[in-house]
Amino acid sequence: MNHTILNLALDTLKQGGLILYPTDTVWGIGCDATNEEAVEKIFKLKKRSDSKALICLVADDRMLKKYVKKIPEAAFDFMDIEDNPITIIYDEPQNLAKNLIAEDNTIAIRIPDNDFCFQLLRKFNGSIVSTSANISGQPTPKSFKEIHEDILKGVDYVVNLPDEKIGAKPSSIIKLSNDGKVQVIRK
């Protein structure tokens, strides 16, 4: 792990900036998930309506509990049995930027299986937004070289880890309601 790269990404997040970084799925645009101004910058950069929710990353179960009031027991089961990256939509988010929370008072969160993301989340000690590095409506780039120039110019720091292994496809998304309902949003 290159600590200089990690520290530059951390400094950018702490200053309310946007980073472009590899995740366990696709290259992502990220910011501090508690900073409304930073979240707004992502919506503007992606030319995305703020009515379309964004995904957050957390390092582990302990950090997840900081951002969701009640975690259904099924969430832990899904995380344990699923081999592929899985994002879970939870009811009753807390301690996050208001413009990050969906209109139905839910939040999509994933615990990534990626060393860089894990180290970044641990050192940042908070949730980071993770949205695909594309303009809204455009195809999701499968590699760094496919990322649109506007995205590259619009972030404050590009994490330079070209050898980082990423999945090149978005995560599965399921919605777990506190009343026990399970809904598959994206396979």
C-alpha positions in Angstrom: 0.0 0.0 0.0 1.4 3.4 -1.0 0.9 5.6 2.1 1.6 8.8 0.2 -1.4 8.1 -2.1 -3.5 7.1 0.8 -2.7 10.3 2.7 -3.3 12.5 -0.3 -6.7 10.9 -0.7 -7.5 11.4 3.0 -6.5 15.0 2.9 -8.7 15.6 -0.1 -11.7 14.0 1.7 -11.1 15.9 4.9 -11.0 19.2 2.9 -14.4 18.5 1.3 -12.9 17.5 -2.1 -13.7 14.7 -4.5 -11.5 11.7 -5.2 -11.4 9.3 -8.1 -10.5 5.9 -6.8 -10.6 2.1 -7.5 -13.2 0.1 -5.6 -14.1 -3.6 -5.5 -16.5 -3.0 -8.4 -15.7 -0.1 -10.7 -13.7 3.2 -10.5 -15.6 5.5 -8.2 -16.0 9.2 -7.5 -16.0 9.7 -3.7 -16.3 12.3 -1.0 -17.0 12.5 2.7 -20.6 11.1 3.1 -21.3 13.5 5.9 -20.4 16.7 3.9 -23.5 18.1 2.0 -21.4 20.4 -0.1 -19.1 17.6 -1.2 -22.1 15.4 -2.1 -23.6 18.3 -4.1 -20.3 18.5 -6.1 -20.7 14.9 -7.1 -24.2 15.4 -8.3 -23.0 18.4 -10.4 -20.0 16.6 -11.8 -22.0 13.6 -12.9 -24.8 15.9 -14.2 -27.1 13.7 -12.1 -30.4 14.6 -10.5 -30.2 14.7 -6.7 -33.4 12.6 -6.6 -31.2 9.6 -7.7 -29.5 8.2 -4.6 -25.8 7.5 -4.3 -24.0 4.6 -2.6 -21.8 4.9 0.5 -19.0 2.6 1.6 -18.1 1.7 5.2 -15.2 -0.4 6.5 -17.0 -2.9 8.6 -20.1 -3.8 10.7 -19.1 -1.4 13.4 -19.0 1.5 11.0 -22.3 0.5 9.4 -24.0 0.8 12.8 -22.9 4.4 13.0 -25.0 5.2 9.8 -28.0 3.0 10.1 -30.4 3.0 13.1 -31.5 -0.6 12.8 -29.7 -3.2 10.8 -31.9 -6.2 9.9 -30.3 -9.5 10.9 -30.8 -10.6 7.2 -28.2 -8.0 6.2 -25.4 -9.9 7.9 -26.6 -13.2 6.3 -26.6 -11.7 2.8 -23.1 -10.3 3.4 -21.8 -13.6 4.7 -23.2 -15.8 1.8 -22.8 -13.4 -1.2 -19.5 -14.0 -3.1 -19.9 -10.9 -5.3 -20.0 -7.3 -4.1 -23.4 -6.5 -2.6 -24.9 -3.1 -1.7 -27.7 -3.1 0.7 -30.4 -0.4 1.0 -31.3 0.3 4.6 -34.2 2.1 6.3 -33.6 5.0 8.7 -30.1 6.3 7.9 -28.4 8.6 10.4 -25.3 10.8 10.7 -25.0 11.3 6.9 -25.4 14.3 4.6 -29.1 15.0 4.1 -28.8 15.2 0.3 -27.3 11.7 0.3 -30.5 10.2 1.8 -33.1 8.9 -0.6 -36.6 10.4 -0.7 -38.0 7.3 1.0 -35.5 7.8 3.9 -33.2 5.0 2.9 -29.4 4.7 2.2 -27.4 2.3 0.0 -24.3 1.0 1.8 -21.6 -1.5 0.9 -18.6 -2.9 2.8 -16.0 -3.2 0.0 -13.7 -6.1 -0.5 -10.7 -4.0 -1.6 -7.6 -3.3 0.4 -7.2 0.4 -0.7 -10.9 1.1 0.1 -10.6 -0.6 3.4 -7.5 1.3 4.4 -9.0 4.6 3.3 -12.2 4.0 5.2 -10.3 2.9 8.3 -8.0 5.9 8.3 -10.8 8.3 7.4 -12.9 6.8 10.2 -16.1 7.5 8.3 -18.3 6.7 5.3 -17.3 7.7 1.8 -19.6 8.1 -1.2 -19.0 5.7 -4.0 -20.6 6.3 -7.3 -19.5 5.2 -10.7 -17.0 7.4 -12.5 -19.3 8.4 -15.4 -21.6 11.2 -16.5 -25.2 10.2 -15.6 -26.8 8.2 -18.4 -23.4 7.3 -20.0 -21.9 3.8 -19.8 -20.0 2.9 -16.7 -16.3 2.8 -17.5 -14.8 -0.7 -17.2 -11.2 0.6 -16.9 -9.4 3.8 -15.9 -8.7 4.7 -19.6 -12.5 4.7 -20.3 -13.2 7.5 -17.7 -14.4 10.7 -19.4 -12.1 13.7 -19.4 -14.7 15.8 -17.6 -14.7 13.4 -14.7 -10.9 13.4 -14.5 -10.8 17.2 -14.6 -13.7 17.5 -12.1 -12.2 15.7 -9.2 -9.7 17.1 -6.8 -7.5 14.0 -6.6 -7.0 10.9 -8.8 -5.8 7.9 -6.9 -2.9 6.5 -9.0 -3.2 2.8 -8.5 -3.3 1.5 -12.0 -2.6 -2.1 -11.0 -5.4 -2.2 -8.6 -7.7 -5.1 -9.3 -11.3 -4.1 -9.7 -14.4 -6.1 -10.7 -15.4 -3.9 -13.7 -19.1 -4.3 -12.9 -21.4 -2.7 -10.4 -22.5 -4.4 -7.3 -25.7 -6.2 -6.8 -28.2 -4.1 -4.9 -30.9 -5.4 -2.5 -33.3 -3.5 -0.3 -33.9 -4.8 3.2 -36.8 -3.1 5.0 -37.1 -3.1 8.7 -40.4 -4.9 8.3 -38.6 -7.9 6.8 -39.3 -7.3 3.1 -36.5 -8.1 0.7 -36.4 -6.6 -2.8 -33.7 -7.1 -5.5 -32.9 -3.8 -7.2 -30.0 -4.8 -9.4 -28.5 -8.3 -9.9 
